[in-house]
Amino acid sequence: MLKRSACLYASNSGVGLAADVSLIQDLLIDEYNIDIVYTQYDIADPSSPPIFANYDVGIFFQDYDAQWLDRNKVNILIANEEWLQSQKLLLLQEFDKIITKSLFAKVLLSPYNNNIVNCGFISKDRYTPNIKKQ
């Protein structure tokens, strides 16, 4: 079976976003050939990671650079609305789907795109029973 292609675009924070990228990569790996592009690189910069032709799906984490959108047949944004810059809100209509982690974010971004899904927020449980909450 021929796999489809996906590209995951994120800043390499080494923390939360890296965990998000890893989670999505694990979910898609059986069905997609996956490349990861860290968006702090500029397409025109020769030191950038190699970018392969076009992708079936581009998944953007938290923020995006519009120069990457035309490389994907389908564009998805997993939004962290607090990081979106106001000048980028109007370009949210360019995404085929936006995934939010809260209902608040879904309501906030709904004027800019009508295909928004709320997935809720899930993270690793950091509960430590011997630490008392005060």
C-alpha positions as CSV (number, residue, x, y, z in Angstrom):
1,M,0.0,0.0,0.0
2,L,1.3,3.4,-1.0
3,K,1.4,5.8,1.9
4,R,0.3,9.4,1.6
5,S,2.7,12.2,2.6
6,A,2.4,14.6,5.5
7,C,4.6,17.4,6.8
8,L,4.5,18.6,10.4
9,Y,5.5,22.3,10.8
10,A,6.4,23.5,14.2
11,S,8.9,25.5,16.2
12,N,11.3,23.2,18.0
13,S,10.7,24.3,21.5
14,G,11.9,21.1,23.0
15,V,9.0,21.1,25.3
16,G,5.2,21.3,24.6
17,L,5.3,21.6,20.9
18,A,7.8,18.8,20.6
19,A,5.5,16.6,22.5
20,D,2.6,17.6,20.3
21,V,4.6,16.8,17.2
22,S,5.6,13.5,18.6
23,L,2.0,12.6,19.5
24,I,0.7,13.5,16.0
25,Q,3.6,11.7,14.3
26,D,2.9,8.5,16.3
27,L,-0.8,8.8,15.3
28,L,-0.1,9.1,11.6
29,I,3.1,7.0,11.0
30,D,1.2,3.9,9.8
31,E,-0.7,5.8,7.1
32,Y,1.7,8.6,6.1
33,N,5.3,9.2,5.2
34,I,6.1,12.1,7.5
35,D,8.6,14.9,7.3
36,I,9.1,17.5,10.0
37,V,10.0,21.1,9.2
38,Y,11.0,23.4,12.0
39,T,9.6,26.8,11.0
40,Q,12.3,28.9,12.4
41,Y,14.1,28.1,9.1
42,D,13.5,30.2,6.1
43,I,12.7,28.5,2.8
44,A,15.2,30.7,1.0
45,D,17.9,29.8,3.5
46,P,20.3,27.2,2.1
47,S,20.8,25.8,5.6
48,S,17.1,24.9,5.9
49,P,16.1,21.3,6.1
50,P,15.3,19.9,2.7
51,I,11.8,20.4,1.6
52,F,10.4,17.7,-0.6
53,A,8.0,18.5,-3.4
54,N,4.4,18.7,-2.2
55,Y,2.5,17.0,0.6
56,D,-0.9,15.5,0.8
57,V,-1.4,17.0,4.3
58,G,0.4,19.9,6.1
59,I,-0.2,20.1,9.8
60,F,0.9,23.3,11.5
61,F,1.4,23.5,15.3
62,Q,0.5,26.8,17.2
63,D,1.5,29.2,14.4
64,Y,2.3,29.2,10.7
65,D,4.1,31.0,8.0
66,A,2.0,31.6,4.9
67,Q,4.9,30.7,2.6
68,W,4.5,27.0,3.6
69,L,0.7,26.7,2.8
70,D,1.0,26.1,-1.0
71,R,3.2,23.0,-0.5
72,N,0.2,21.0,0.9
73,K,-3.0,19.7,-0.7
74,V,-4.7,20.0,2.7
75,N,-3.7,22.4,5.4
76,I,-4.5,21.9,9.1
77,L,-3.7,24.2,12.0
78,I,-3.6,22.9,15.6
79,A,-4.1,26.3,17.1
80,N,-2.8,27.7,20.3
81,E,-4.8,30.9,20.0
82,E,-2.6,32.9,22.4
83,W,0.3,32.6,20.0
84,L,-1.5,33.7,16.8
85,Q,-0.6,37.2,15.7
86,S,-3.5,39.5,14.8
87,Q,-2.3,40.0,11.2
88,K,-2.5,36.2,10.7
89,L,-6.2,35.9,11.7
90,L,-7.5,36.8,8.3
91,L,-5.4,34.1,6.7
92,L,-7.0,31.4,8.8
93,Q,-9.5,31.0,6.0
94,E,-6.7,29.4,4.0
95,F,-6.8,26.3,6.3
96,D,-9.0,23.4,5.4
97,K,-9.4,22.6,9.1
98,I,-8.5,24.2,12.4
99,I,-8.2,22.1,15.5
100,T,-8.5,23.9,18.9
101,K,-7.8,22.6,22.4
102,S,-10.6,24.6,24.0
103,L,-14.1,25.7,23.3
104,F,-13.0,29.2,24.1
105,A,-10.5,29.0,21.2
106,K,-13.1,27.6,18.9
107,V,-15.5,30.5,19.5
108,L,-12.6,33.0,19.3
109,L,-11.4,31.7,15.9
110,S,-14.8,30.9,14.4
111,P,-15.2,34.3,12.6
112,Y,-12.1,33.5,10.6
113,N,-12.8,29.9,9.5
114,N,-16.0,27.8,9.6
115,N,-14.3,24.4,9.7
116,I,-13.1,24.3,13.3
117,V,-13.1,21.2,15.5
118,N,-12.4,21.2,19.2
119,C,-10.4,18.2,20.4
120,G,-10.0,19.2,24.0
121,F,-6.7,19.5,25.8
122,I,-4.8,16.3,26.7
123,S,-1.4,16.1,28.3
124,K,0.7,13.7,30.2
125,D,-0.4,13.4,33.8
126,R,2.2,15.1,36.0
127,Y,0.3,14.3,39.2
128,T,2.7,13.3,42.0
129,P,0.8,12.1,45.0
130,N,3.5,13.0,47.6
131,I,3.3,16.7,46.7
132,K,0.6,18.5,48.6
133,K,-1.3,21.1,46.7
134,Q,-1.7,24.3,48.6
